[in-house]
Amino acid sequence: MAQVHRTVTCVTDIGLDLISIPAATEVDLDLRLESVNEGVLVTGTAAGETVGRCARCLEPVAGAVNVFLTELYAYPDSITDQTSDADDIHRIDDDLIDLEQAVIDAVCLDLPSAPLCRVDCAGLCVECGVRLDTAEPDHGHDVIDPRWAKLQERFGAAGPEGVVAD
């Protein structure tokens, strides 16, 4: 068994469209490597700082991610190596273990698909795009339902028999 603590720098962004660990950011790996019958069992954590945008209002959000890893890396010519598909299991290649895909998968699964700046974020106005959290309390738009637009054209602001349209 070996304990390994490494700090690595991301070459590319790790994450989703709205939130990720950006390229050139450090990721801390705290790992335990154990030799088992079929290969090397890697357990531990990966941690890094995240940046992104709120899914509702597009304001910047920042945070951190700390994910737990458990991966088996099969020895060449082991039973696991022989009986598993190429995509189903990680393999040891020339006495090296490539943790990149395992870290990427764990981080992507842990990150929120729709990050929020606040739980009660009101988002953006669908008509003009102004941020509703900073808009005036009476912010609104008079939008006519397209199904009633022809009546609006015919009768103007007052509907038939003087009824005002909403």
Secondary structure, 3 states (H helix, E strand, C coil): CEEEEEEEECCCCEECCCEEECCCCEEEEEEEEEEECCEEEEEEEEEEEEEEECCCCCCEEEEEEEEEEEEEEECCCCHHHHHCCCCCCEECECCECCCHHHHHHHHHHHCCCCCCCCCCCCCECCCCCCECCCCCCCCCCCCCCHHHHHHHHHHCCECHHHCECC
